[in-house]
């Protein structure tokens, strides 16, 4: 067994243990580990809602940006709470996005027919990180300035064309904050497109958690706002580089890592960190194809037995079955004039359609129908037992 497979198997064992512990705390219908994608989507809209309130008071200029944020925080009723909800809602979103990603990876749900959902999910993860970092640039305090300079160093320096493109010229001006604001608002609109791509290949996706779980999660975020109020550093001074900054470890861990490496590599640590992050992103994009596997056990339709009942297409969670007009020369059962057709690249080889077909018109080449039905019954029986996590197939 390869090191990669051992890593994934270890991850699966860890996740099974976590599932079991949460099933002891929650009824299975309310276990947050089963709604990670839906919770991420919930906090995405939560952050958009609170961000709209912040946008009403924000002034994107070097002179007014910091003071507009402080005015919202100190003078506007519940402004401190809204700012905190925006910050901790974004943190919660990233946490559940990462948990969702780990669950998909460790349970081997990213290859073959799921590759589109995986790739769009990686894009959403990258956009989430960029959206979070860009939000801190808008405050225009010492942390904002330090993040801008460190980002310029990552792309080659303040005087390279990428460094100038980042800030909109040779130096930081009002236009710098304007483009950061445009980017911070534009990224969520781009994420909507990739969310659509993420869901399009999933049959009956769960996009939101149950109401009681939603209230609990919102309660946790409100408590975080009360216990750890969101604060700014001193106003930014472009002529003076800050020596330290407050760190949001959820979004700024890359910057912290680059600053730590700087003591060993000098300023080369920043472009090296950037290249490493890009390499990791490329690896995640390629992962479904590096571990693709074969299509040896794609289900097959026996046309002469198919009645066109559509039970298989309805039950297929991968949208791998479609109904087509009965081809000439095939004497199918029933009078509907349609039969099932399999889309091989979408097939999960799970056998659910075999169990769904009451006429024995679908089969897995490597398993008999009786073996498939027995396996489905075994998994179903195990799922009905309390406190027993169901193994992925």
Secondary structure, DSSP 4 states (H G I P E B T S, - for coil): --HHHHHHHHHHHHHHHHHHHHHHHS-GGG-GGG-HHHHHHHHHHHHHHHHHHHHHH---STTTHHHHHHHHHHTSTTHHHHHHHHHHHHHHHHHHHHHHHHHHHHTT-SSGGGHHHHHHHHHHHHHHHHHHHHHHHHT-BHHHHHHHHHHHHHTT-TTSHHHHHHHTSSS--HHHHHHHHHHHHHHHHHHHHHHHHHHHTSTT---S--HHHHHHHHHHHHHHHHHS-----SBP-TTS--S-----HHHHHHHHHHHHHHHHHTTHHHHHHHHHHHHHHHHHHHHHHHT----TT--EE-GGG-----HHHHH-TT--EEEEEPPTT---SSSS-EEEEE-GGG-----HHHHH-TTS-EEBTTB-HHHHHHHHHHHHHHHHSTT-PPPP-
